[in-house]
Amino acid sequence: MRKMKENACNNKNQKKNPGFLLSAVSSNSGKTAAACGLMSAFKQTGKRVCACKCGPDYIDPMFHREVLSVDSKNLDLFFSEEEVLKEEYLRHTKDADITITEGVMGFYDGMSLDSVKGSSYDVARTLGLPVILVINARGAAMTLAAMVKGIVEFRPDSNIRGILLNRVSAMLYPRLKEMLENELARIGHDEIKIVGYMPENEAFHLESRHLGLVTPQEMENLQEKVRQAGEILTKTVDLELLEQIAGEAAVWKAEISEESEKIGSLKSLNYPVRIAVARDEAFCFYYKDNLELLESLGCELIEFSPLYDKKLPEKINGILLGGGYPELYGKQLAENQSMLESIRRALDDKIPCLAECGGFMYLHEEMEDTDGNVWKLVGRIHGRTFPTGKLVRFGYVNLQVNSLGMGNEKEAEDWFLLGENIRAHEFHYWDSTDSGSDCLAVKPDGKRSWECMHLEENLVVGYPHLYYPSCEKFAERFVEKCRSSYRE
């Protein structure tokens, strides 16, 4: 009784953040199609919808943005500690009527084969989110009940509250729903409801390639496709039931700490720090948190296109070359000679540059594509980037200065002090004849490591995707270097 009174007292200073997490048994179960369709459906009913994505994925949040016209946020328990993630989630979702979080891989799949750390389950548990399982029901019946039972009971705090059946016909759905709810009630899980179904329809088909889904920019009529998906789900899904389940989400204090709301407090500038950010079909992988941190440090982010623009924006102090698919646009990138020359001049002028994965590939002398064509690019990194036909150095890493055999200690220490770590992620099918050796990438379990990255006076470039908030001093150093490069 005393605990209930304390909770009731505490709740006076708290607010509801309605939301749920969509997960599945495995990848390719229809999570992204379900997430985008439900976002569209709730948006069509007049709701203010917010989107999140578990894990380090870039592409799914791009689809969320296409649906909602606002940024989606990555929820990652390797990049952020639990309490930090809670504050980040609250800040991102505070104005929403409902938040839909898309899971990653299977529900319990974590950072390693034998761990749930960082999994969709771990994120849902940390944030107190009810879970809706998306299950591909094609070609199955009673086995679905056994599957749900196993997933629900694998962890007692799974908090699975609903099932969304994928690839089900309107004729079969009522019978499947009745059977599943009866079976779930029989085994003691009558709290789990069948919330609806996704029929076989072109509106739910999203094309894939080696890094996941094809990016939204490459898909024809995506907006119309998502609108149709939303219209279908308003008829095949019980949105009111989903809202009720979303209302069971955890309750937190409405106030965000003064420190986390301190936006722009470090802007004491007499001029803007202008950062050119590559963004087009070839370069489109950016973490929302990274860009927001740079803006909070006084940066003005100016987008440009290495594919279409002829030169960098005027009066810039720094360059961001994000990841993406430059290997698909080698000819176009190589033929845009004026842009290549503009970037070469900027780098020769010591304009600071951060380049990750695809951006790193762009800085090479040569890039080979899957057809064997070799394209001449910026030329700042000597050597060639080439396809391997397999996933290379995949997963989370802690990045630190490589203290052994490093020839440019001063340049490295300009960016990272010995003992500092920045958290990062690698996911690429291309490799380089010179991936760099100024940093050491260490797997979270400490069992494997490899050399990577080029750290120079004005360059931090390599295959890892960095998460700046995990080492804010690094971001501050980048901004200070950009500030010192200011020219009228």
C-alpha positions in Angstrom: 0.0 0.0 0.0 2.8 2.4 0.9 4.5 1.8 -2.5 1.2 2.5 -4.3 0.8 5.8 -2.4 4.4 6.8 -3.3 3.8 6.0 -6.9 0.6 8.0 -6.9 2.4 10.9 -5.4 5.2 10.7 -7.9 2.8 10.5 -10.8 1.6 14.1 -10.1 4.9 15.2 -11.6 4.9 12.8 -14.5 3.2 12.5 -17.9 2.2 9.7 -20.2 4.1 9.1 -23.4 1.9 6.7 -25.4 3.9 4.4 -27.6 4.7 0.8 -28.5 7.5 -1.1 -30.1 7.0 -3.3 -33.3 9.2 -6.4 -33.3 9.3 -9.8 -34.9 10.8 -13.3 -34.9 13.5 -12.3 -37.4 14.5 -9.8 -40.0 12.4 -9.7 -43.2 9.1 -10.2 -41.3 7.5 -7.0 -42.4 8.5 -4.6 -39.5 9.3 -1.6 -41.7 6.3 -2.0 -43.9 4.1 -2.3 -40.8 5.8 0.6 -39.0 5.4 2.9 -42.0 1.9 1.8 -42.7 0.8 2.3 -39.1 2.5 5.7 -39.0 0.6 6.7 -42.1 -2.7 5.2 -40.7 -2.5 7.2 -37.4 -1.4 10.3 -39.3 -4.5 10.0 -41.5 -6.6 9.9 -38.4 -5.1 13.3 -37.3 -2.7 12.0 -34.7 0.7 13.6 -34.1 2.9 10.6 -34.7 6.6 10.2 -33.7 9.0 7.5 -35.0 12.0 5.7 -33.5 14.2 2.9 -34.6 16.1 0.4 -32.4 19.8 -0.1 -33.2 22.2 1.7 -35.5 20.3 1.4 -38.8 20.2 4.4 -41.1 17.8 3.3 -43.8 14.6 2.5 -41.8 14.6 6.0 -40.2 14.8 7.5 -43.7 11.5 5.7 -44.5 10.0 7.0 -41.3 11.0 10.5 -42.3 9.3 10.1 -45.7 6.0 9.2 -44.0 6.1 11.8 -41.2 8.3 14.6 -42.7 10.1 14.7 -39.4 13.3 12.9 -38.2 13.1 9.5 -36.7 15.5 8.7 -33.8 17.8 5.8 -33.2 17.4 4.1 -29.8 20.6 2.3 -29.2 21.8 0.9 -25.9 25.4 0.5 -27.0 25.6 4.1 -28.1 23.7 5.5 -25.0 23.5 4.4 -21.4 20.0 3.5 -20.1 19.3 6.8 -18.2 20.6 8.8 -21.1 18.4 6.9 -23.6 15.3 7.5 -21.4 16.0 11.3 -21.5 16.7 11.2 -25.3 13.4 9.3 -25.9 11.4 11.7 -23.8 12.8 14.7 -25.5 12.2 13.3 -28.9 8.6 12.1 -28.2 7.3 14.8 -25.8 4.9 16.5 -28.3 3.6 13.3 -29.9 0.1 11.7 -29.5 1.6 8.3 -30.2 5.2 7.0 -30.8 5.9 4.0 -33.0 9.3 2.4 -32.5 10.5 -0.1 -35.1 12.6 -3.0 -33.7 15.8 -4.5 -35.1 16.3 -8.1 -36.2 14.4 -10.6 -34.0 13.0 -9.5 -30.7 15.7 -10.9 -28.5 18.6 -10.5 -30.9 21.3 -8.4 -29.2 24.9 -7.3 -29.8 26.3 -10.8 -29.8 24.9 -14.3 -30.5 24.6 -15.1 -26.8 23.2 -11.8 -25.4 20.0 -9.8 -25.4 22.0 -6.6 -24.7 20.9 -3.9 -27.1 18.1 -6.0 -28.6 14.5 -4.7 -29.2 13.6 -6.5 -26.0 16.3 -4.6 -24.1 15.1 -1.3 -25.5 11.4 -2.1 -24.7 12.4 -3.1 -21.2 14.4 0.0 -20.6 11.8 2.4 -21.9 8.8 0.5 -20.6 7.2 0.1 -24.0 4.5 -2.5 -24.8 5.4 -4.7 -27.7 3.5 -5.7 -30.8 4.9 -8.7 -32.6 4.7 -8.7 -36.4 4.4 -12.4 -37.5 4.5 -13.7 -41.0 1.5 -16.1 -40.9 1.7 -17.3 -44.5 1.5 -21.1 -44.5 1.0 -21.6 -40.8 -1.8 -22.0 -38.3 -1.6 -23.6 -34.8 2.2 -23.4 -35.0 1.7 -19.6 -34.6 0.4 -20.1 -31.1 3.4 -22.2 -30.2 5.7 -19.6 -31.7 4.1 -16.8 -29.7 4.2 -18.8 -26.5 7.9 -19.4 -26.8 8.7 -15.8 -27.5 6.4 -14.4 -24.7 7.7 -16.8 -22.1 11.4 -16.7 -23.0 11.7 -13.6 -20.7 9.0 -13.0 -18.0 9.2 -9.2 -18.7 8.8 -9.5 -22.5 5.7 -7.2 -22.2 4.3 -8.5 -25.5 0.8 -7.1 -25.7 -0.4 -7.7 -29.3 0.1 -9.6 -32.5 -0.1 -8.2 -36.0 -0.4 -10.9 -38.6 1.4 -10.4 -41.9 0.5 -11.9 -45.3 -3.0 -13.0 -44.3 -6.1 -12.8 -46.4 -9.3 -11.1 -45.3 -11.1 -14.5 -45.6 -8.7 -16.4 -43.3 -8.0 -13.6 -40.7 -11.2 -14.0 -38.6 -10.6 -17.7 -38.1 -6.9 -17.2 -37.4 -7.6 -14.5 -34.9 -10.2 -16.6 -33.0 -7.9 -19.6 -32.9 -4.9 -17.7 -31.7 -6.8 -15.7 -29.0 -8.4 -18.9 -27.8 -5.1 -20.7 -27.6 -3.3 -17.8 -25.9 -6.1 -17.7 -23.3 -5.9 -21.4 -22.8 -2.1 -21.2 -22.0 -2.6 -18.2 -19.7 -1.9 -15.3 -22.0 -5.3 -13.7 -22.6 -3.7 -10.3 -22.1 -2.2 -10.7 -25.6 -4.6 -9.5 -28.4 -4.6 -10.0 -32.1 -4.6 -6.4 -33.3 -5.1 -6.9 -37.0 -3.5 -8.1 -40.2 -1.5 -7.0 -43.3 -2.9 -8.5 -46.5 -0.8 -9.4 -49.5 -0.6 -6.1 -51.3 2.0 -4.2 -53.3 1.8 -1.3 -50.9 3.7 -3.4 -48.3 6.5 -4.5 -50.6 9.8 -2.7 -50.0 12.8 -3.6 -52.2 16.1 -4.6 -50.6 19.8 -4.7 -51.4 23.1 -5.6 -49.6 22.8 -2.9 -46.9 19.1 -3.5 -46.3 16.2 -1.7 -48.0 16.6 0.4 -51.1 16.6 4.1 -49.9 13.4 6.1 -50.2 15.0 8.4 -52.8 15.3 5.5 -55.2 11.7 4.2 -54.9 9.1 5.5 -57.3 5.8 6.7 -55.9 6.8 5.9 -52.3 4.5 8.6 -50.8 1.5 7.2 -52.7 2.5 3.6 -51.7 2.8 4.5 -48.0 -0.5 6.4 -48.2 -2.2 3.3 -49.6 -0.6 1.1 -46.9 -2.0 3.5 -44.3 -5.5 3.4 -45.8 -5.5 -0.4 -45.9 -4.4 -0.7 -42.2 -7.1 1.7 -41.1 -9.5 -1.0 -42.2 -7.5 -4.2 -41.2 -6.0 -3.1 -37.9 -7.8 -2.1 -34.7 -6.2 1.3 -34.2 -8.2 2.1 -31.1 -6.9 -1.1 -29.5 -3.3 -0.1 -30.5 -3.9 3.3 -28.8 -5.0 1.6 -25.7 -1.9 -0.6 -25.6 0.3 2.4 -26.4 -1.3 4.1 -23.3 0.3 1.4 -21.1 3.8 2.7 -21.9 6.0 3.7 -19.0 5.5 7.1 -17.2 8.4 9.4 -16.6 8.9 12.9 -15.3 7.9 15.5 -17.8 10.9 17.6 -16.9 14.0 17.1 -18.9 17.3 17.8 -17.0 18.7 21.3 -17.5 21.9 19.8 -18.9 20.1 17.8 -21.6 18.1 20.9 -22.7 21.1 23.1 -22.9 20.9 23.8 -26.6 23.2 26.4 -28.0 24.9 27.2 -24.7 28.3 26.7 -26.4 27.5 29.0 -29.3 29.6 32.0 -28.1 30.5 33.0 -31.6 30.7 36.2 -33.6 30.1 34.2 -36.8 28.5 31.0 -37.7 30.5 27.7 -38.0 29.2 26.6 -41.4 29.5 22.8 -42.0 28.8 21.4 -45.5 26.9 18.2 -45.2 26.8 15.8 -48.3 23.2 14.6 -48.8 21.8 13.0 -51.9 21.2 9.4 -53.1 24.9 8.5 -52.7 25.4 10.1 -49.3 22.5 9.9 -46.9 23.5 8.0 -43.7 23.5 10.4 -40.7 22.5 10.0 -37.1 20.0 12.6 -36.0 21.8 12.9 -32.6 25.2 13.7 -34.3 23.7 16.5 -36.3 21.8 17.9 -33.3 25.0 17.9 -31.2 26.9 19.8 -33.9 24.0 22.4 -34.0 24.1 22.7 -30.2 27.8 23.5 -30.5 27.1 26.4 -32.8 27.2 24.9 -36.3 25.0 25.8 -39.2 24.6 22.7 -41.4 24.4 23.4 -45.1 23.4 20.5 -47.3 25.1 19.9 -50.7 25.1 17.2 -53.3 28.3 15.6 -54.6 26.2 14.1 -57.4 24.5 17.3 -58.7 26.1 20.4 -57.3 29.2 21.9 -59.1 31.0 23.0 -56.0 30.9 23.1 -52.2 28.7 25.8 -50.5 30.4 29.2 -50.0 32.3 30.2 -46.9 32.3 26.8 -45.2 34.4 25.9 -42.2 34.0 22.1 -42.3 32.8 19.1 -44.3 30.7 16.1 -43.4 30.8 13.2 -45.9 28.3 10.6 -44.5 27.8 7.0 -45.5 25.5 5.8 -48.3 25.9 4.1 -51.7 28.6 5.9 -53.7 29.4 2.5 -55.3 26.1 2.8 -57.2 27.0 6.2 -58.6 30.6 5.9 -59.5 30.3 7.2 -63.0 28.2 10.3 -62.0 30.5 11.1 -59.1 33.7 10.7 -61.2 32.2 12.9 -64.0 31.4 15.8 -61.7 35.0 17.1 -61.9 34.2 20.5 -60.6 32.9 19.1 -57.3 35.9 16.8 -57.0 38.2 19.8 -57.5 36.2 21.9 -55.1 36.6 19.3 -52.4 40.3 18.8 -53.2 40.9 22.6 -52.8 39.0 22.7 -49.5 41.1 19.8 -48.1 44.3 21.4 -49.3 43.2 24.6 -47.5 43.0 22.5 -44.3 39.2 22.7 -44.0 38.3 20.0 -41.4 36.5 17.0 -42.8 34.8 14.0 -41.2 34.1 11.2 -43.7 32.5 7.8 -42.8 32.1 4.7 -44.8 30.7 5.9 -48.2 32.2 9.3 -47.6 35.6 7.7 -46.9 35.2 5.7 -50.2 34.6 9.0 -52.0 37.9 10.4 -50.8 39.9 7.5 -52.4 42.0 7.8 -55.6 39.9 5.0 -57.1 36.6 3.2 -56.4 35.8 -0.1 -58.1 32.1 -1.0 -58.6 30.4 -4.4 -58.9 30.8 -4.4 -62.7 34.6 -4.0 -62.4 34.6 -0.4 -63.5 37.2 1.8 -61.7 36.3 5.4 -61.1 38.8 8.2 -60.3 37.5 10.2 -57.3 38.9 12.8 -54.8 42.3 11.2 -54.4 42.9 12.3 -50.8 43.3 8.7 -49.7 45.9 6.8 -51.7 44.6 3.5 -53.0 41.5 1.8 -54.1 38.2 0.8 -52.5 36.8 -2.4 -53.9 33.9 -4.9 -53.5 34.5 -8.0 -51.4 31.3 -9.8 -52.0 30.7 -10.2 -48.3 30.1 -8.2 -45.1 33.3 -6.7 -43.8 34.1 -6.0 -40.2 30.5 -5.9 -39.1 29.1 -4.6 -35.8 29.6 -2.3 -32.8 33.1 -1.1 -31.8 34.8 1.1 -29.2 37.2 3.3 -31.2 40.4 4.6 -29.5 43.8 5.9 -30.6 46.1 3.2 -31.7 49.1 3.8 -29.5 51.3 1.1 -31.1 53.2 1.9 -34.3 51.4 5.2 -34.9 53.5 7.7 -36.9 51.4 10.8 -36.4 50.9 11.1 -32.7 50.3 14.9 -32.7 47.6 14.7 -35.3 45.9 11.8 -33.6 45.9 13.6 -30.2 44.4 16.6 -31.8 41.2 14.5 -32.2 41.4 11.9 -29.4 43.3 11.7 -26.2 44.9 8.5 -25.1 42.3 6.6 -23.0 39.3 8.2 -24.8 36.8 6.1 -26.6 34.1 6.9 -29.1 31.4 4.4 -29.9 30.9 3.4 -33.5 29.5 0.8 -35.9 30.7 -0.8 -39.1 28.6 -2.3 -41.8 30.0 -2.5 -45.3 30.6 -4.8 -48.3 33.5 -2.7 -49.7 37.0 -2.6 -48.4 40.1 -0.4 -49.0 43.7 -1.0 -49.8 44.4 1.5 -47.0 41.7 1.5 -44.3 44.1 3.4 -42.0 45.8 2.4 -38.8 45.6 5.5 -36.5 42.8 4.0 -34.4 42.0 0.6 -32.9 38.4 -0.7 -33.2 37.7 -3.0 -30.3 34.6 -5.2 -30.1 32.4 -4.6 -27.0 33.5 -8.0 -25.6 37.1 -7.1 -26.1 37.8 -10.4 -27.9 38.6 -8.9 -31.3 40.1 -5.7 -32.6 41.5 -4.2 -35.8 43.3 -1.1 -37.0 41.3 1.6 -38.9 40.9 5.3 -39.5 43.1 8.1 -40.9 43.6 10.9 -38.4 45.4 14.0 -39.8 45.5 17.6 -39.0 42.2 18.3 -40.7 40.9 14.7 -41.4 39.0 12.0 -39.5 38.1 9.4 -42.1 37.5 5.7 -42.2 34.8 3.0 -42.4 33.3 3.3 -38.9 30.2 5.3 -38.4 30.9 7.4 -35.2 28.3 8.3 -32.6 29.5 11.8 -31.5 27.5 12.0 -28.2 29.4 9.1 -26.8 32.5 11.3 -26.8 31.3 15.0 -26.9 34.9 16.2 -26.5 35.6 14.8 -30.0 32.7 16.8 -31.4 33.9 19.9 -29.6 37.4 19.6 -31.0 36.0 19.2 -34.5 33.9 22.4 -34.1 36.9 24.3 -32.7 39.0 23.2 -35.7 36.2 24.4 -38.0 36.0 27.7 -36.1 39.8 28.2 -36.5 39.5 27.6 -40.2 37.1 30.6 -40.5 37.8 32.8 -43.6 36.0 36.0 -44.7 
